[in-house]
Amino acid sequence: MRTTTGADRAEIREELSRAAYDLLVIGGGILGTSVTWMAAQAGLRVAMVDAGDFAGATSSASSKLVHGGLRYLQTGNVRLVAENHRERRALAADIAPHLVKPLTFLVPIYKGGPHGAAKLGAGVFLYSALSVFGDGMGKVITPHQALSKVPALRTEGLRAAAVYGDHQMNDSRVAVMTVRAAVDAGAVVLNHAEVVGLRKTGGTGTVTGAELRDRLDGTEFGVSARLVLNATGPWVDHLRRMEDPGAAPSIRLSKGAHLVLRRHEPWKAALTTPIDKYRVSFAIPWEDHLLLGTTDEAYEGDPGAVGVTEADIAQILDEAGHAVRDSQLRREDITYAFAGLRVLPGGPGQVTAAKRETVLTRGAGGMLSVAGGKWTTYRHIGRHVLDTLAHLPGQPLGDDLADILPAVPLPGVASPDAVAMRLWTDRDPGARMDPLVARHLATHYGSIAFDLARLIREDPALGERIHPDGPDIWAQAVYARDREWAATVDDVVRRRTTLTVRGLDTPDVRGRIEELLG
């Protein structure tokens, strides 16, 4: 695979300009990367561009869950939960066991709370039945048992806790691996490449490509394609208006904010705390920290300016405080705060009640726009969108797409335990990798971690930690630059490593990474 230094970006731009593609995907978030991966597997010539980094906006601002959606049971959507479970199990068993890991969840049941023990017990039993008891049986446990799993649990008024199983991941790493899988399957991709206009054929006004500008050096270039897919998430209507200035809004946005805090003791489970009849608050052990969230409120502003406000922080800490002790919710323990935008179908009513579904529209110039994805079912959504593209009137993609294999794994697929063990034992006792670093590499790269180990053998300095308080090492930054399209400091510290979420991207660290990127 090619690196993406300046010269390599020029080479990719040249390739994008020269070839005629079957499909140009604009937007490298959950939807764009998934459709690109599926289209490449189906034998199409596909290109994908993003104005920022891959998964640079909402797709790396999720709750980091791969889950069946316990709360969908409340709305009676049993079929959706069963489908989510199927995809969740496929990701954890076959597609990405190196990136997706099981996690136990507790639902604390307090005196006077919105749900009783009998109702929640029945709910988690049905939930585990819909996953064919693949994660054990949902059940109700005592306050004492709950406290042994979550030491920071509030016990005042605690009557019991319901237990169920789900999974979690690092969304940025899953995104990078999916882009890599798409490129391995034949796709051509470029990040930091902004669409400045759409190509249209004279007379009919059919969209046949896009004019782009490389945001790193200002170079302008174009891409031609038989079909253009607009997968720009919160910006989907902005691109639709490029195609047709009179296009009516198709979506609305809801902001979800999260906080990451230092953890004072290990948690063996996560908390799903009911706030009212419909909303829950998550407190999830993640990357040796605690992830809290999320909010759900209508957002009308510039999608590029979304951020976490003081009111968001207060709300998240307050809602977490229903079940988590104050000593674990100190503001000085916050290492990072982030927000993303859910893309919801347009229409009246509260955003909290809006359906979480994928919206597909076709514009006057034939451009297809798609919005609203989620990580748990991202492969399923990608296949569904590709199927829709294959059956469009006039068949712009032709009629002979190859069948996609049912379970192509993401690069690096391996048992993280086996990889960590090998990394740790592979070197002389005096030069052994720190077990924490070995574990970190194994769970973020799978067997690709052996490529990083090779870099360290060639240059032992790359085995040093980037910041002494975290497990990320310099080999990751070099690998991000040379093999994972990282072109800016944020690409490295926020999305290829865990430096930002741990609050370790100090000015010194950022300066040294900037030098490394040259």
C-alpha positions in Angstrom: 0.0 0.0 0.0 1.2 3.5 -0.8 2.1 6.1 1.7 0.5 9.5 1.5 3.2 12.0 1.8 3.0 15.0 -0.5 4.5 13.2 -3.5 2.2 10.2 -2.9 -0.9 12.5 -2.6 0.1 14.0 -6.0 0.2 10.5 -7.4 -3.2 9.6 -6.1 -4.6 12.9 -7.4 -3.2 12.1 -10.8 -4.8 8.6 -10.7 -8.2 10.1 -9.7 -8.0 12.7 -12.5 -7.0 10.2 -15.2 -9.4 7.3 -14.7 -13.1 7.1 -15.3 -14.8 5.6 -12.3 -18.0 3.7 -12.0 -18.7 5.3 -8.7 -17.4 8.4 -6.9 -18.2 8.4 -3.2 -18.1 11.8 -1.6 -17.7 11.5 2.2 -15.5 9.1 4.2 -17.6 8.5 7.3 -19.5 5.3 8.3 -21.6 5.3 5.1 -19.0 6.4 2.6 -16.4 3.9 3.7 -18.8 1.0 3.9 -20.3 1.6 0.4 -16.8 2.1 -1.0 -15.6 -1.2 0.5 -18.7 -3.0 -0.7 -18.5 -1.5 -4.2 -14.9 -2.5 -4.6 -15.7 -6.0 -3.5 -18.4 -6.1 -6.2 -15.8 -5.3 -8.8 -16.6 -1.6 -9.4 -14.0 1.0 -10.1 -14.7 3.2 -7.1 -13.1 6.4 -5.7 -13.8 8.0 -2.3 -12.8 11.5 -1.2 -13.4 13.4 2.0 -13.0 17.1 2.7 -11.5 16.3 6.1 -10.0 13.1 7.4 -11.7 9.7 7.1 -14.3 9.4 9.9 -13.1 12.9 10.9 -16.5 14.2 12.1 -19.4 12.3 13.6 -18.2 8.8 12.6 -15.4 9.1 15.2 -17.7 10.8 17.7 -19.9 7.9 18.5 -20.6 6.1 21.8 -18.1 3.5 20.7 -20.7 0.8 21.0 -21.5 -2.2 18.7 -24.9 -3.0 20.2 -28.2 -4.6 19.6 -30.0 -1.5 20.9 -31.7 -2.4 24.1 -33.9 0.7 24.0 -35.4 -0.3 20.6 -37.2 -3.1 22.5 -39.2 -0.4 24.2 -40.6 0.8 20.9 -41.4 -2.8 19.9 -38.8 -3.0 17.2 -37.8 -6.6 17.8 -36.8 -7.2 14.2 -34.3 -4.3 14.3 -32.8 -5.6 17.5 -32.4 -9.1 16.1 -30.8 -7.7 12.9 -28.4 -5.6 15.0 -27.4 -8.6 17.1 -26.6 -10.6 14.0 -24.3 -7.9 12.7 -22.8 -7.3 16.1 -21.9 -11.1 16.4 -20.5 -11.2 12.9 -18.2 -8.2 13.6 -17.1 -9.7 16.9 -16.5 -13.2 15.7 -15.5 -13.0 12.0 -15.0 -9.5 10.7 -13.1 -7.6 13.4 -12.5 -9.7 16.6 -9.2 -7.7 16.9 -11.2 -4.4 17.2 -14.6 -5.3 18.7 -14.7 -6.7 22.2 -17.4 -8.0 24.5 -18.6 -5.8 27.4 -21.0 -6.5 30.2 -23.7 -3.8 30.9 -25.6 -3.2 34.1 -28.9 -1.3 34.3 -29.2 -0.1 37.9 -32.7 -0.2 39.3 -33.3 2.5 41.9 -36.3 3.1 44.2 -38.7 5.4 42.4 -36.8 5.0 39.0 -38.6 4.9 35.7 -38.5 1.1 35.3 -39.1 -1.8 37.8 -37.0 -4.9 38.3 -39.6 -7.2 36.7 -39.9 -5.2 33.5 -36.1 -4.7 33.1 -35.5 -8.4 33.9 -37.9 -9.4 31.2 -36.3 -6.9 28.8 -32.8 -8.1 29.2 -33.9 -11.7 29.0 -35.7 -11.0 25.7 -32.6 -9.0 24.5 -30.2 -11.9 25.2 -32.7 -14.4 23.6 -32.7 -12.3 20.4 -28.9 -12.7 20.3 -29.5 -16.5 20.7 -27.9 -16.2 24.2 -24.5 -15.6 22.5 -23.5 -13.3 25.4 -25.0 -15.3 28.2 -28.5 -14.9 29.6 -29.8 -11.5 30.7 -30.7 -11.6 34.4 -31.2 -9.5 37.5 -28.5 -9.4 40.2 -28.3 -8.0 43.7 -26.8 -4.5 44.6 -23.8 -6.3 46.2 -23.1 -8.2 43.0 -23.5 -5.0 41.0 -21.0 -3.1 43.2 -18.4 -5.8 42.7 -18.5 -5.1 38.9 -18.8 -1.3 39.1 -17.0 0.0 42.3 -18.2 3.6 41.6 -21.9 2.6 41.6 -24.2 4.7 43.8 -25.8 2.4 46.3 -28.4 4.7 47.9 -31.8 3.4 46.9 -30.3 0.7 44.7 -32.7 -2.3 44.6 -31.1 -4.5 42.0 -29.4 -4.3 38.6 -30.3 -6.0 35.2 -27.3 -7.5 33.3 -26.9 -7.9 29.6 -24.0 -8.3 27.0 -23.0 -6.0 24.1 -19.7 -5.0 22.5 -17.5 -1.9 22.1 -14.7 -0.6 19.9 -12.6 2.3 18.9 -14.6 3.8 16.1 -11.6 5.7 14.5 -9.6 2.5 14.3 -12.5 0.6 12.7 -12.9 3.4 10.2 -9.2 3.4 9.2 -9.2 -0.4 8.9 -12.3 -0.2 6.7 -10.7 2.3 4.4 -7.7 0.0 4.2 -10.0 -2.9 3.4 -11.6 -0.9 0.6 -8.1 0.0 -0.9 -7.1 -3.7 -0.6 -10.2 -4.5 -2.7 -9.2 -1.9 -5.4 -10.7 1.4 -4.3 -8.7 4.7 -4.7 -9.1 7.1 -1.8 -8.0 10.6 -0.7 -8.7 12.5 2.4 -8.4 16.3 2.9 -9.9 16.7 -0.7 -12.8 19.1 -0.8 -15.6 19.2 -3.4 -15.7 22.7 -4.8 -18.2 21.9 -7.6 -20.0 19.1 -9.4 -19.3 18.0 -13.0 -22.4 18.0 -15.2 -22.9 16.9 -18.8 -24.2 19.6 -21.1 -27.9 19.6 -21.9 -29.1 17.0 -19.5 -27.4 18.4 -16.4 -26.5 14.8 -15.3 -23.9 14.8 -12.5 -20.9 13.0 -13.8 -18.1 13.7 -11.3 -16.7 16.5 -9.1 -14.2 19.3 -9.0 -11.9 19.1 -6.0 -9.3 21.0 -4.1 -6.6 19.4 -2.0 -6.9 21.3 1.3 -3.2 20.6 2.2 -1.6 22.3 -0.8 -4.4 23.9 -2.7 -4.0 21.8 -5.9 -7.3 21.6 -7.9 -8.3 18.5 -9.8 -11.4 16.6 -11.0 -12.8 13.1 -10.9 -15.2 11.7 -13.5 -17.7 8.9 -12.6 -20.8 7.3 -14.0 -22.6 7.8 -10.7 -21.9 10.1 -7.8 -22.9 9.2 -4.2 -23.2 12.0 -1.7 -22.5 10.5 1.7 -21.4 13.7 3.4 -23.5 13.2 6.6 -24.5 16.5 8.2 -23.4 18.3 4.9 -25.6 16.1 2.7 -28.0 19.0 1.9 -25.1 21.4 1.1 -24.0 19.0 -1.7 -27.6 18.5 -2.8 -27.9 22.3 -3.3 -24.7 22.2 -5.5 -26.6 19.8 -7.7 -29.9 21.7 -7.5 -30.0 25.1 -5.8 -33.8 24.6 -5.2 -33.4 21.2 -3.4 -35.6 21.1 -0.3 -33.9 20.1 3.0 -34.0 16.3 3.4 -32.5 15.9 7.0 -32.3 17.5 10.4 -29.5 17.2 12.9 -29.3 16.2 16.5 -26.2 16.8 18.6 -24.7 14.1 20.8 -21.9 15.1 23.2 -19.6 12.8 25.2 -17.0 13.2 28.0 -13.9 11.1 28.7 -12.7 11.0 32.3 -9.7 9.5 34.1 -10.9 6.4 36.0 -9.9 5.8 39.6 -10.4 2.0 39.7 -11.0 -0.7 37.2 -14.6 -1.3 36.0 -15.7 -4.8 35.0 -18.9 -3.6 33.4 -20.6 -0.5 31.9 -23.7 1.2 33.1 -26.8 2.0 31.1 -28.8 4.2 33.5 -32.5 5.1 32.6 -32.9 8.9 32.9 -36.6 8.9 32.1 -38.9 6.4 30.2 -37.0 6.8 26.9 -33.5 8.2 27.5 -30.5 6.5 29.1 -27.1 7.7 30.2 -24.0 5.6 29.4 -21.0 5.2 31.7 -18.6 2.9 29.8 -15.0 1.8 30.6 -13.1 2.6 27.4 -9.3 3.0 26.6 -8.5 2.8 30.4 -10.8 5.8 30.9 -14.5 6.3 31.5 -16.7 7.5 28.6 -19.9 9.3 29.6 -22.8 10.4 27.3 -24.8 11.3 25.5 -27.0 14.3 24.8 -29.7 14.4 22.1 -30.8 17.9 21.1 -31.7 19.6 17.8 -28.8 21.3 16.1 -29.2 24.1 13.6 -25.8 25.6 13.2 -22.8 25.0 11.0 -21.9 21.3 11.1 -18.2 22.1 11.1 -18.6 24.2 14.3 -20.2 21.6 16.5 -18.7 21.4 19.9 -19.3 20.6 23.6 -20.8 23.5 25.6 -20.7 24.1 29.3 -24.4 23.1 29.4 -23.5 19.8 27.7 -20.9 19.1 30.3 -23.2 19.9 33.2 -26.0 17.7 31.7 -23.8 14.7 31.1 -22.2 14.8 34.6 -25.6 15.4 36.2 -27.2 12.4 34.3 -24.2 10.2 35.0 -24.6 11.2 38.7 -27.9 9.2 38.9 -25.8 6.1 39.2 -22.2 7.1 39.5 -20.6 8.4 42.7 -19.5 12.1 42.7 -15.9 11.1 43.4 -15.7 9.6 39.9 -17.3 12.6 38.3 -14.9 15.4 39.1 -14.5 18.1 36.4 -10.7 18.0 36.8 -10.7 14.3 35.7 -12.2 15.2 32.2 -9.4 14.5 29.6 -11.5 15.1 26.5 -15.0 16.2 25.4 -16.4 15.6 21.9 -19.6 16.0 20.0 -21.1 14.6 16.8 -24.2 15.1 14.8 -26.8 12.4 14.2 -28.4 12.8 10.7 -32.1 12.2 11.0 -35.0 12.1 8.5 -36.5 15.6 8.0 -39.9 16.3 9.5 -41.8 17.7 12.5 -41.6 16.6 16.1 -38.7 16.2 18.6 -35.4 14.9 17.4 -35.4 12.4 20.3 -38.5 10.7 18.8 -37.2 10.8 15.2 -36.5 7.4 13.6 -32.9 6.3 13.4 -32.9 5.2 9.8 -30.9 5.6 6.5 -32.4 8.2 4.1 -31.9 7.8 0.4 -32.8 10.5 -2.2 -32.0 11.0 -5.8 -31.5 14.5 -7.2 -32.4 16.2 -10.4 -29.0 15.5 -11.8 -29.1 11.8 -10.9 -26.8 12.1 -7.8 -27.8 9.8 -5.1 -27.6 11.1 -1.5 -27.6 8.9 1.5 -27.5 9.8 5.2 -27.9 8.2 8.6 -25.5 5.3 9.4 -24.4 3.6 12.5 -21.4 1.4 13.3 -23.2 -1.7 14.4 -24.9 -2.3 11.1 -22.5 -0.4 8.8 -21.7 -3.4 6.6 -25.4 -4.2 6.2 -26.2 -0.5 5.3 -23.3 -0.5 2.8 -24.7 -3.6 1.1 -28.2 -2.1 1.1 -27.0 1.1 -0.5 -25.0 -0.7 -3.1 -28.0 -2.9 -4.0 -30.0 0.3 -4.4 -27.3 1.8 -6.7 -27.3 -1.5 -8.8 -31.0 -1.2 -9.5 -31.3 2.5 -10.3 -33.4 3.4 -13.4 -31.2 3.5 -16.4 -28.6 1.3 -14.6 -25.8 3.9 -14.4 -23.5 1.2 -12.9 -24.2 -1.4 -15.6 -25.9 -4.7 -14.7 -23.0 -7.1 -13.8 -21.9 -6.6 -10.3 -20.0 -9.5 -8.7 -21.5 -11.1 -5.6 -20.0 -9.9 -2.4 -18.6 -12.6 -0.1 -20.7 -12.8 3.1 -17.9 -12.1 5.6 -14.7 -10.5 4.4 -12.7 -9.6 7.5 -11.1 -6.3 8.2 -7.3 -6.3 7.8 -5.3 -7.5 10.8 -8.0 -10.1 11.8 -6.5 -12.2 14.7 -7.0 -13.0 18.3 -5.8 -9.9 20.2 -4.7 -12.2 23.1 -2.5 -14.3 20.7 -1.0 -11.1 19.1 -0.2 -9.5 22.5 1.5 -12.7 23.7 3.6 -12.9 20.6 4.6 -9.3 20.7 5.6 -9.7 24.3 7.6 -12.9 24.0 9.1 -12.2 20.5 12.2 -10.3 21.7 15.1 -10.9 24.0 14.1 -10.7 27.7 16.1 -7.5 28.1 14.4 -5.8 25.1 10.8 -7.1 25.7 7.9 -4.9 24.8 6.0 -3.5 27.8 2.9 -5.8 28.2 0.6 -2.7 28.3 2.0 -1.5 25.0 1.7 -5.0 23.5 -1.9 -5.3 24.6 -2.7 -1.8 23.2 -1.2 -2.6 19.8 -2.9 -6.0 19.6 -6.4 -4.5 20.3 -6.0 -1.6 17.9 -4.2 -3.3 15.0 -4.6 -7.0 15.3 -1.9 -8.9 13.4 -0.8 -5.6 11.7 0.9 -4.9 15.1 3.7 -7.2 13.8 4.4 -4.6 11.1 4.9 -2.0 13.9 7.1 -4.5 15.7 9.3 -4.7 12.6 9.6 -0.9 12.5 10.8 -1.0 16.1 13.4 -3.7 15.3 14.8 -1.5 12.5 14.7 1.6 14.7 14.4 0.9 18.5 13.5 4.6 19.2 10.1 3.9 17.6 9.3 1.7 20.5 9.4 4.7 22.9 6.0 6.0 24.2 4.9 9.2 22.7 3.8 10.4 26.1 4.9 8.6 29.3 1.3 8.4 30.7 -0.2 6.5 27.7 0.5 3.3 25.7 0.8 4.9 22.2 4.3 4.6 20.7 6.2 6.4 18.0 6.0 3.5 15.6 2.2 4.2 15.5 2.7 7.8 14.4 5.2 6.7 11.6 2.8 4.0 10.5 -0.1 6.4 10.5 1.8 8.7 8.2 3.2 6.1 5.9 0.3 3.6 5.7 -2.9 5.1 7.1 -3.3 8.4 5.3 -2.5 10.6 8.3 -1.6 14.0 7.0 -2.3 16.4 9.9 -1.4 16.3 13.6 -5.1 15.7 14.5 -5.3 12.8 12.1 -2.5 11.2 14.3 -3.4 12.3 17.8 -7.1 12.0 17.6 -7.9 9.2 15.1 -4.9 7.0 14.6 -3.8 6.9 18.3 -5.5 7.5 21.6 -3.4 10.5 22.6 -6.2 13.1 22.4 -8.9 11.1 24.2 -6.4 10.5 27.1 -5.6 14.2 27.3 -2.0 13.6 26.3 -1.7 15.6 23.1 0.3 18.3 24.8 1.9 21.2 22.8 5.2 19.4 22.9 3.7 16.1 21.6 1.8 17.9 18.9 5.0 19.8 17.9 7.0 16.6 17.6 4.3 14.9 15.5 4.1 17.9 13.2 7.9 17.5 12.7 7.4 13.8 12.0 4.8 14.6 9.3 7.2 17.1 7.8 
